[in-house]
Amino acid sequence: MRNFFENFGIELYFRPEFNTIMTRIIAVSVIFFLSGIAAFADTGWNPNRKKNFEDLRKPIIVKLSPFHFFDRQLSLTGDFFDKSYRRSTAITLNLIYADNSRVYDVGTSLQLERRFFPRGFMPDTSNPNRNSASGFYFGLGLHLGYSEYNDIERYRSSNYDPITGMIIYTNDDVSITSMWASPMVSLGYQLILWDALYLDAYVGGGIKFNQTEKTANKKSMDISQYYQDPDIFSRHYKGIVPRVGITLGIGL
């Protein structure tokens, strides 16, 4: 992202401002999600009050993925159901952010998925006093994203000291930008607990097509050796990728 501005002769060092913006976006998103839970609790929610099965299902579900925090992402999903509750469209926005002494990793991605529930949602008959229901689904989707990654602590051998016999290392600022598209399929199970608390577990996979570009502050540096063998968790990986996760949400 910085290189984009530099290519046009705009010498900006906008990282502090960008940090502030990203911090505010993340804070507002988390506050919004927690406010929804609080509002849901204030509506007189009572797990012992039996509700009609039709009243359990909500047309819009807002979900948060707790496991994405381990990958430096804030992942929010809006799941929009049709009137039959046999189909839904899930839209997921991921915000990537890390800027510390070790890693600079920023970006965003958007995921669109069409989900099909062959049997819709079925009430939980094992416990007639519990307001719960569940449904299986399969989904088809597309994941699009952009990120800029810089492993600040990646060292490179530059000189050899003949007196001490030691190799001198330098801290080279090498970054890689990635733009990717990934068609995907998934199988999932959604569970409605009590009134409108949703749990969504899914597995699946896809093929990730990734266009990458490596850059360095030192123009004469040979950077072909950097990031040669990324694993499936890297932003700049390309190939078959798994898809596994759990999200928690509330119905609106």
ABEGO torsion letter per residue (X at the ends): XAAAAAAAGBBBBAAAAAAAAAAAAAAAAAAAAAAAAAAAAAAGBBAABBBBAAAABBABBBBBBAAAAAAGBBBBBBBBBBAAGABBBBBBBBBBBBBBAABBBBEBBBBBBBBBBAAEBBBBAABAABBBBBBBBBBBBBBBBBBBBBBAABBBBABBBAAAGBBBBBBBBBBBBBBBBBBBBBBBBBBBBEAABBBBBBBEBBBBBBBBBBBBABAABBAAABGABBBAABAABBEBBBBBBBBBBBBX
